[in-house]
Amino acid sequence: MKNIVLFLMSLFVFPCCNKPELPLSGTYPCCLQAELEFLLSKPPTTPRAKLEKFYYKNQYVFMTSSPLYQIPDYLTDVYSQHCEIVCSFGGVLGLRCEGWENAEFIEIVWEDTR
């Protein structure tokens, strides 16, 4: 039953698929939908999990943020609007996206509101 509810929620809550106008407010690539469903399958966190949109190196990129990912060996990937990994943060090596300090925050595209 829970899976059916999550599926139905995804039809109305996740405004990603078949949206060619990705740069518009509230849209994100379909490749990130599974990650958002994963976050919703876990108990709510403080601060709440979210998906943020940035303008980085002449393109829109997307990055999830959640306390679930704040473990030493976890990488947070930054995705292009074409679902390609642009760069990664974290891990035991402390990776950082080159030039990220120049990235422009656009908006929070999705946030766990539970």
C-alpha positions in Angstrom: 0.0 0.0 0.0 2.8 2.4 0.9 4.4 1.8 -2.5 1.1 2.7 -4.3 0.8 5.9 -2.3 4.4 6.9 -3.1 3.8 6.1 -6.8 0.6 8.2 -6.9 2.4 11.0 -5.0 5.2 10.9 -7.6 2.7 11.5 -10.4 1.5 14.8 -8.9 4.4 16.0 -6.8 7.4 15.4 -9.0 7.2 17.9 -12.0 10.2 16.5 -13.9 9.5 14.1 -16.8 8.5 15.3 -20.2 9.3 18.9 -19.3 11.6 20.3 -22.0 11.7 23.7 -20.2 14.0 22.5 -17.4 15.4 26.0 -16.6 11.9 27.0 -15.5 11.1 27.2 -11.8 10.3 23.9 -10.1 11.6 21.6 -12.7 14.4 19.0 -12.5 15.8 16.1 -14.5 13.9 12.8 -14.3 17.1 11.0 -13.3 16.8 12.6 -9.8 13.2 11.3 -9.2 14.5 7.9 -7.8 16.7 9.8 -5.4 13.8 11.9 -4.1 11.7 8.8 -3.7 14.5 7.2 -1.7 14.6 10.3 0.6 10.9 10.1 1.0 11.1 6.4 2.0 13.3 7.3 5.0 12.2 9.1 8.1 12.2 12.9 7.9 15.5 14.6 8.8 16.4 17.9 10.4 17.3 19.9 8.4 14.9 18.6 5.7 16.2 16.9 2.6 16.1 19.1 -0.5 17.0 19.4 -4.1 18.7 22.7 -5.1 19.2 24.2 -8.6 22.3 26.2 -9.3 23.8 27.9 -12.4 27.4 26.6 -12.6 29.8 26.9 -15.6 27.2 28.1 -18.0 24.6 25.4 -17.2 21.8 24.6 -14.8 22.9 21.9 -12.3 21.1 20.1 -9.5 22.3 18.8 -6.1 20.5 17.0 -3.3 21.2 17.9 0.3 20.3 15.7 3.2 21.8 14.8 6.6 21.5 11.2 5.4 24.4 11.9 3.1 26.7 13.5 5.7 28.9 10.4 6.3 32.6 10.5 5.6 32.7 8.3 2.6 29.6 9.5 0.8 29.8 11.6 -2.4 27.2 14.1 -3.3 27.0 14.3 -7.1 26.0 17.5 -9.0 23.9 16.7 -12.1 23.4 18.6 -15.3 19.9 19.1 -16.7 20.9 16.2 -19.1 21.5 13.8 -16.1 25.3 13.9 -16.5 27.4 14.0 -13.4 29.2 17.4 -13.6 31.3 17.0 -10.4 31.1 15.6 -6.8 31.5 16.8 -3.3 32.7 14.9 -0.2 34.1 11.4 0.2 37.2 10.5 2.2 39.2 12.6 -0.2 37.2 15.8 0.5 36.3 16.4 -3.2 35.1 19.8 -4.2 33.7 21.0 -7.5 36.2 23.3 -9.1 35.0 26.9 -9.2 31.9 26.1 -7.1 32.3 29.3 -5.2 31.2 31.0 -8.4 28.0 28.9 -8.7 24.8 30.9 -8.5 22.1 29.5 -6.3 18.8 29.6 -8.2 16.2 27.9 -6.0 15.1 25.0 -3.9 13.3 22.9 -6.5 12.1 20.3 -4.0 12.0 20.0 -0.2 10.8 17.3 2.1 7.7 18.9 3.8 6.8 16.0 6.1 
